[in-house]
Amino acid sequence: MNRTVEILIHGFAFGGRAVGRDPQGKVCFVRGAVPGETVQVRLTADKKNYSEGILSGVTAVSPVRFTPECPNPCPGCSYTHVPYEMELEWKQRQFRSFAEKARLRSNPQVFLRDPMGAPTRTGWRSKIRLSLDRFPDGGIQAGYRGEDNRTLIPVTDCPLAVPAIREALRSGQWRSLLKGNEKTITFRWTRPDGLRIYTDRGGSASIRDELDGFGIFETGESSFFQINPYMSGRLAGEVLDRVRSAAPALLAELYCGCGCFSILCTEHLPGLHAWGVELDPLAVQCAARNARCHGVAGRTGFEAGDSAEVFRKRYPQGLPPDSLLLADPPRAGLDPAALKLIARSGAKWILYVSCSPDTLFRDLRQLEDAGYRITGSRLLDLFPSTAHFESITVLASEK
């Protein structure tokens, strides 16, 4: 595939690649172009209905294009060559497109809210994990995998990372931690504990992190915690606002991690009780300690295990009246068993926190079929400059 074609770019597709059409009208995806530009693309794949390629030149340059700060040609930074206003606009367009294509009973023009942008595009990432490649001469490189999931793109600096991580990358002193057979190395920074560096052989300790405006929470070194300290508190505030508006008697949380949402909601809503379930045992231990530290241990409870199995055992007849069910699943969305349980849980409200709009709207359609109506949904850009974003969606029972 060495053929080069000229493409007129008309937008950004979900995933961050620019999209346009060649002179024959076939759709083409290419990373690094800007809507409105005419570009030269060296094709790497030519399918029946679309093609993919690598940007080889720009015939007509967009006036909004600028040179990104990042020196790495990795696919993680999808929008660093355009203004942030354009990035946020296209992310909202992508979010709306998923909502419209899902063929929901709820009207996206009614339930979609304005997006919440990030205050900074760089210096926000508090955790990065790099792959390691070794060479016969003893040399070693750390970096991100390319789009083929094999090629290593060496990284000695990352403008998305917080300053402490950037300095550690530039110094290269992390090499002294390697013993010879590690596959990854992780850099994690928190305001309370500073920088930690560990390989895939470690990461079993606990660490303290902060939700801006809501205090300190303990979590596992390798456990999930939002990695944008400038936006994680805003996400938590959005969750609290929606739980406060619903005023439930019980908050049941699936995929609860170290318990942040359940704990901060019970802390700010004195009449609320909360229960959460999480697969990661260390995160559940941290959740119990966090509840004690925040003074809500008497109104919260956490269990370790598969969300669907534990939920079924605890609430075999469904949730009590006036309950709100909160789910914050991984990018794959709700697993089928959990989705079925949620659909027939009897929850008066469902609050769905998602990091992937494709799986979100797939699941929302099934929840609508079970008798729920979407009352609001909002994009929050927790991952500026990248193709990813977070969202919060509220559903109310129509039964």
C-alpha positions as CSV (number, residue, x, y, z in Angstrom):
1,M,0.0,0.0,0.0
2,N,2.2,2.8,-1.3
3,R,-0.5,4.7,-3.1
4,T,-1.0,8.4,-2.2
5,V,-4.3,10.1,-2.5
6,E,-5.5,13.7,-1.9
7,I,-8.2,14.0,0.7
8,L,-10.5,16.9,1.7
9,I,-10.9,16.7,5.5
10,H,-14.4,17.4,6.9
11,G,-14.2,16.4,10.6
12,F,-12.8,14.3,13.4
13,A,-14.1,10.7,14.0
14,F,-14.5,9.2,17.5
15,G,-11.0,8.0,18.3
16,G,-9.3,11.2,17.3
17,R,-8.5,10.5,13.6
18,A,-9.5,13.1,11.0
19,V,-11.9,11.9,8.4
20,G,-12.5,13.0,4.8
21,R,-13.2,11.7,1.3
22,D,-10.9,11.0,-1.6
23,P,-11.7,12.2,-5.1
24,Q,-13.8,9.0,-5.7
25,G,-15.9,9.8,-2.6
26,K,-14.5,7.0,-0.4
27,V,-14.2,7.8,3.3
28,C,-10.6,8.0,4.5
29,F,-9.2,8.2,8.1
30,V,-5.9,9.8,8.9
31,R,-4.3,11.1,12.1
32,G,-3.0,14.6,12.3
33,A,-5.1,16.5,9.8
34,V,-7.5,19.4,10.5
35,P,-11.1,19.9,9.3
36,G,-11.1,22.1,6.2
37,E,-7.6,21.0,5.0
38,T,-6.7,19.3,1.8
39,V,-4.0,16.7,2.6
40,Q,-1.9,14.1,1.0
41,V,-2.4,10.6,2.5
42,R,-0.3,7.5,2.0
43,L,-2.7,4.7,2.2
44,T,-2.0,1.8,4.6
45,A,-5.3,0.1,4.2
46,D,-7.8,0.2,1.4
47,K,-11.1,-1.5,2.3
48,K,-14.3,-1.7,0.3
49,N,-16.1,1.2,2.1
50,Y,-13.2,3.1,3.6
51,S,-9.5,3.6,3.7
52,E,-6.8,4.5,6.3
53,G,-3.5,6.2,5.8
54,I,-0.6,8.3,7.1
55,L,-0.5,12.0,6.6
56,S,2.3,12.8,4.1
57,G,1.7,16.4,3.3
58,V,-0.8,19.3,3.6
59,T,-1.8,20.9,0.3
60,A,-4.1,23.6,1.9
61,V,-3.2,24.4,5.5
62,S,-6.0,25.3,8.0
63,P,-5.4,28.7,9.6
64,V,-6.1,27.2,13.0
65,R,-3.4,24.5,12.8
66,F,-0.4,24.9,15.0
67,T,2.7,22.9,16.0
68,P,2.0,20.7,19.0
69,E,4.3,20.8,22.0
70,C,4.6,17.1,22.2
71,P,7.7,15.6,20.5
72,N,6.3,12.0,20.4
73,P,4.5,10.7,17.3
74,C,2.3,8.5,19.5
75,P,-1.5,8.1,18.8
76,G,-2.5,9.2,22.3
77,C,-2.5,12.9,21.6
78,S,-5.2,13.3,18.9
79,Y,-6.0,17.1,19.1
80,T,-2.7,18.8,20.1
81,H,-2.5,20.4,16.7
82,V,-5.8,22.3,16.9
83,P,-7.3,24.9,19.4
84,Y,-9.0,23.5,22.4
85,E,-12.3,25.0,21.5
86,M,-12.3,22.9,18.3
87,E,-11.3,19.7,20.2
88,L,-14.2,20.2,22.7
89,E,-16.7,21.0,19.9
90,W,-15.8,17.8,18.0
91,K,-16.0,15.7,21.2
92,Q,-19.5,17.0,21.8
93,R,-20.4,16.3,18.2
94,Q,-19.2,12.7,18.6
95,F,-21.1,12.3,21.8
96,R,-24.3,13.6,20.2
97,S,-23.7,11.4,17.2
98,F,-23.7,8.3,19.4
99,A,-26.8,9.5,21.2
100,E,-28.7,10.0,17.9
101,K,-27.5,6.7,16.3
102,A,-28.7,4.7,19.3
103,R,-32.3,5.3,18.4
104,L,-33.4,6.0,21.9
105,R,-36.9,6.9,23.0
106,S,-35.5,9.8,24.9
107,N,-34.7,12.9,22.7
108,P,-31.0,13.8,22.6
109,Q,-31.9,17.4,21.8
110,V,-33.6,17.5,25.2
111,F,-31.3,15.4,27.5
112,L,-27.9,16.5,26.2
113,R,-26.2,19.3,28.2
114,D,-23.4,21.6,27.3
115,P,-19.9,20.0,27.8
116,M,-17.6,20.8,30.7
117,G,-14.2,21.6,29.4
118,A,-10.8,21.2,31.1
119,P,-8.9,24.2,32.6
120,T,-5.6,23.0,31.1
121,R,-4.7,20.7,28.1
122,T,-1.2,19.7,29.4
123,G,0.4,18.9,32.7
124,W,-2.7,17.1,34.0
125,R,-1.9,13.4,33.7
126,S,-1.0,12.0,37.1
127,K,-0.3,8.4,36.0
128,I,1.3,7.0,32.9
129,R,2.3,3.4,32.2
130,L,5.0,2.8,29.6
131,S,6.0,-0.5,27.9
132,L,9.6,-1.7,27.9
133,D,11.6,-3.0,25.0
134,R,15.1,-4.6,25.5
135,F,17.9,-5.0,23.0
136,P,20.6,-7.6,22.6
137,D,23.3,-5.0,23.6
138,G,21.6,-4.4,26.9
139,G,19.9,-1.2,25.9
140,I,16.3,-0.5,27.0
141,Q,13.6,1.8,25.8
142,A,10.4,2.9,27.5
143,G,7.4,4.2,25.5
144,Y,3.9,3.9,24.3
145,R,2.8,1.2,21.8
146,G,1.8,2.5,18.4
147,E,-1.6,1.9,16.7
148,D,-0.5,-1.6,15.7
149,N,0.0,-2.5,19.4
150,R,3.5,-3.7,18.7
151,T,5.8,-0.9,17.6
152,L,7.3,1.0,20.6
153,I,7.4,4.7,20.3
154,P,10.2,5.9,22.7
155,V,9.1,8.4,25.3
156,T,11.6,10.6,27.2
157,D,9.1,13.3,28.0
158,C,5.3,13.7,27.9
159,P,3.7,17.1,28.0
160,L,0.4,15.7,29.2
161,A,2.0,14.5,32.4
162,V,2.3,16.4,35.7
163,P,5.7,18.2,36.1
164,A,7.1,15.5,38.6
165,I,6.5,12.7,36.1
166,R,8.0,14.7,33.2
167,E,11.2,15.3,35.3
168,A,11.4,11.6,36.1
169,L,11.1,10.7,32.4
170,R,13.8,13.2,31.4
171,S,16.3,12.1,34.1
172,G,16.1,8.4,33.1
173,Q,16.9,7.4,36.7
174,W,13.9,5.0,36.6
175,R,16.3,2.5,34.8
176,S,17.9,1.7,38.2
177,L,14.6,0.1,39.3
178,L,14.7,-2.5,36.6
179,K,15.8,-6.1,37.4
180,G,15.7,-7.5,33.9
181,N,12.3,-9.0,33.0
182,E,9.8,-6.3,33.6
183,K,7.4,-5.5,30.8
184,T,6.0,-2.1,32.0
185,I,6.9,0.8,34.3
186,T,4.4,3.1,35.9
187,F,4.8,6.7,37.1
188,R,2.1,7.8,39.5
189,W,1.9,11.2,41.3
190,T,-0.5,12.4,43.9
191,R,-0.6,15.7,45.8
192,P,-0.4,14.0,49.3
193,D,2.3,11.4,48.5
194,G,4.3,12.8,45.6
195,L,5.8,10.6,42.9
196,R,6.0,6.8,42.9
197,I,7.6,4.7,40.3
198,Y,7.0,0.9,40.1
199,T,7.1,-1.9,37.5
200,D,4.6,-4.7,36.8
201,R,6.4,-6.6,39.6
202,G,5.1,-4.0,42.1
203,G,2.1,-1.8,42.6
204,S,0.5,-3.6,45.5
205,A,0.9,-0.9,48.1
206,S,-1.7,1.8,49.0
207,I,-1.4,5.5,48.1
208,R,-3.3,8.6,49.1
209,D,-4.9,10.7,46.4
210,E,-7.0,13.8,46.4
211,L,-10.4,14.8,45.0
212,D,-10.2,18.6,44.8
213,G,-12.9,20.0,47.2
214,F,-13.6,16.6,48.8
215,G,-10.5,15.7,50.6
216,I,-8.0,12.8,50.7
217,F,-8.8,9.2,49.7
218,E,-6.6,6.1,50.1
219,T,-6.5,3.8,47.1
220,G,-4.3,0.9,45.8
221,E,-1.2,1.9,44.0
222,S,-2.5,0.0,40.9
223,S,-6.2,0.5,41.6
224,F,-8.4,2.8,39.6
225,F,-8.5,6.5,40.4
226,Q,-9.2,9.4,38.1
227,I,-5.8,10.7,36.7
228,N,-6.7,14.3,36.1
229,P,-6.4,16.2,39.4
230,Y,-7.9,19.3,37.9
231,M,-11.1,17.6,36.7
232,S,-11.6,14.7,39.1
233,G,-13.1,17.0,41.8
234,R,-15.5,18.5,39.2
235,L,-16.6,15.0,38.2
236,A,-17.3,14.2,41.8
237,G,-19.2,17.5,42.2
238,E,-21.4,16.6,39.3
239,V,-22.2,13.2,40.8
240,L,-23.0,14.8,44.1
241,D,-25.3,17.4,42.5
242,R,-27.3,14.7,40.8
243,V,-27.6,12.5,43.8
244,R,-28.6,15.6,45.9
245,S,-31.3,16.4,43.3
246,A,-32.7,12.8,43.4
247,A,-32.6,12.7,47.2
248,P,-32.6,8.9,47.5
249,A,-32.7,7.0,50.7
250,L,-30.1,4.5,49.5
251,L,-27.2,4.8,47.1
252,A,-26.1,1.5,45.6
253,E,-22.8,1.7,43.7
254,L,-21.4,-0.9,41.3
255,Y,-17.7,-0.7,40.3
256,C,-17.2,1.6,43.4
257,G,-13.3,1.5,43.5
258,C,-12.1,3.0,46.7
259,G,-15.6,4.3,47.5
260,C,-15.1,8.0,46.6
261,F,-18.6,8.6,45.2
262,S,-20.5,6.8,47.9
263,I,-18.4,8.4,50.7
264,L,-18.6,12.0,49.5
265,C,-22.4,11.7,48.9
266,T,-23.1,10.3,52.4
267,E,-20.7,12.9,53.8
268,H,-22.7,15.8,52.2
269,L,-26.2,14.2,52.5
270,P,-26.8,13.3,56.2
271,G,-29.9,11.2,55.6
272,L,-28.2,9.0,52.9
273,H,-27.0,5.4,53.3
274,A,-24.6,3.9,50.7
275,W,-23.4,0.4,49.7
276,G,-20.8,-0.4,47.1
277,V,-19.2,-3.4,45.4
278,E,-15.9,-3.6,43.7
279,L,-13.8,-6.5,42.2
280,D,-10.5,-5.2,43.5
281,P,-10.1,-6.4,47.1
282,L,-7.4,-3.8,47.9
283,A,-9.7,-1.0,46.7
284,V,-12.5,-2.3,49.0
285,Q,-10.2,-2.3,52.0
286,C,-9.3,1.2,51.2
287,A,-13.0,2.1,50.8
288,A,-13.7,0.9,54.4
289,R,-10.7,3.0,55.7
290,N,-11.8,6.0,53.7
291,A,-15.3,5.8,55.2
292,R,-13.9,5.8,58.7
293,C,-11.6,8.8,57.9
294,H,-14.5,10.8,56.4
295,G,-16.8,9.9,59.3
296,V,-19.4,7.9,57.5
297,A,-18.5,4.3,58.3
298,G,-21.9,3.9,60.1
299,R,-23.8,4.7,56.9
300,T,-21.7,3.0,54.3
301,G,-20.7,-0.6,53.5
302,F,-18.4,-2.1,50.8
303,E,-18.0,-5.6,49.5
304,A,-15.4,-7.2,47.2
305,G,-16.4,-9.4,44.3
306,D,-18.1,-9.5,40.9
307,S,-20.7,-6.7,40.8
308,A,-23.6,-8.8,39.5
309,E,-23.0,-11.8,41.8
310,V,-22.6,-9.7,45.0
311,F,-25.5,-7.4,44.1
312,R,-27.8,-10.4,43.4
313,K,-27.0,-12.0,46.8
314,R,-27.4,-8.7,48.7
315,Y,-30.6,-7.6,47.0
316,P,-32.4,-10.8,45.7
317,Q,-35.7,-9.0,45.6
318,G,-34.3,-5.7,44.2
319,L,-33.5,-2.4,45.8
320,P,-35.6,-0.8,48.5
321,P,-37.9,2.1,47.4
322,D,-36.4,5.4,46.6
323,S,-33.0,3.9,45.8
324,L,-30.4,5.3,43.3
325,L,-28.1,2.9,41.6
326,L,-24.7,4.4,40.5
327,A,-22.5,2.5,38.0
328,D,-19.0,3.6,36.9
329,P,-17.9,0.6,34.7
330,P,-14.6,0.3,32.7
331,R,-14.4,1.2,29.1
332,A,-16.1,-2.0,28.0
333,G,-19.3,-0.8,29.7
334,L,-21.7,-2.9,31.9
335,D,-21.2,-6.6,31.6
336,P,-24.4,-8.4,30.4
337,A,-25.2,-9.9,33.9
338,A,-24.8,-6.5,35.6
339,L,-26.9,-4.8,33.0
340,K,-29.8,-7.3,33.4
341,L,-29.7,-6.9,37.2
342,I,-29.7,-3.1,36.9
343,A,-32.6,-3.2,34.5
344,R,-34.7,-5.1,37.0
345,S,-33.2,-3.7,40.2
346,G,-36.2,-1.5,40.9
347,A,-33.9,1.5,41.3
348,K,-35.9,4.8,41.1
349,W,-32.9,6.5,39.5
350,I,-29.8,5.3,37.7
351,L,-26.6,7.4,37.5
352,Y,-24.2,6.1,34.8
353,V,-20.7,7.4,34.8
354,S,-19.0,6.4,31.5
355,C,-15.6,6.8,29.8
356,S,-16.7,5.4,26.5
357,P,-19.8,6.7,24.6
358,D,-20.2,3.7,22.3
359,T,-20.7,1.3,25.2
360,L,-22.7,3.9,27.2
361,F,-25.4,4.4,24.6
362,R,-25.5,0.6,23.8
363,D,-26.3,0.1,27.5
364,L,-28.7,3.1,27.7
365,R,-30.9,1.6,25.0
366,Q,-31.4,-1.6,27.0
367,L,-32.1,0.4,30.1
368,E,-34.8,2.4,28.2
369,D,-36.3,-0.9,27.1
370,A,-36.5,-1.9,30.8
371,G,-38.6,1.2,31.6
372,Y,-36.2,4.0,32.2
373,R,-36.1,7.5,30.7
374,I,-32.9,9.6,30.2
375,T,-33.3,12.9,31.9
376,G,-29.8,14.4,31.4
377,S,-26.4,13.6,30.0
378,R,-23.2,15.6,30.0
379,L,-19.7,15.3,28.6
380,L,-16.8,16.1,30.9
381,D,-13.4,16.4,29.3
382,L,-11.2,14.6,31.8
383,F,-8.7,13.7,29.1
384,P,-7.9,16.9,27.1
385,S,-5.7,16.5,24.0
386,T,-6.6,12.8,23.7
387,A,-9.5,11.1,22.0
388,H,-11.2,10.2,25.3
389,F,-13.7,11.9,27.6
390,E,-16.0,11.1,30.5
391,S,-19.8,11.6,30.8
392,I,-22.5,11.4,33.4
393,T,-26.0,10.3,32.5
394,V,-29.2,10.3,34.7
395,L,-32.1,7.9,34.1
396,A,-35.4,7.9,36.0
397,S,-37.8,5.0,36.3
398,E,-41.1,5.4,34.4
399,K,-42.8,2.6,36.4
